[in-house]
């Protein structure tokens, strides 16, 4: 299936867009482009009177929770906070940023150990 022109994302009705984007994803499995379409619809929701909130929420949840982690998912994930519960959001964050979370936790533990061994190392003069 062909990609949707971005102009169409701001012209078509919600039901039509849901069908077209859903078909596009099912045929192409292109998470990056699908997420970009959904971000554009969030912008449309903010700019117009029509309701475009939570468009294809199940597809969003599937892409973020079930597909391979990609740079695009890490880049845009924060825009979809409202699609997830607090517990799911925590899981998603650790799933998308596993190495960063691991390193941050280890650095925090190391800093605590240094502070215990040498409390003056971090003392304010």
Long-range contacts (C-beta under 8 A, 24 or more apart in sequence): 1-27, 1-28, 3-33, 4-37, 6-40, 9-37, 9-40, 9-41, 9-44, 10-40, 10-44, 14-50, 14-51, 14-52, 14-55, 17-41, 17-55, 18-55, 18-56, 21-55, 21-56, 21-59, 22-56, 22-59, 25-59, 25-63, 31-63, 31-67, 31-70, 31-72, 31-73, 32-70, 32-72, 34-59, 34-63, 35-60, 35-63, 35-72, 35-73, 35-76, 36-72, 36-76, 38-80, 39-76, 39-79, 42-79, 54-82, 54-83, 57-83, 64-92, 64-96, 65-91, 65-92, 65-95, 69-95, 69-96
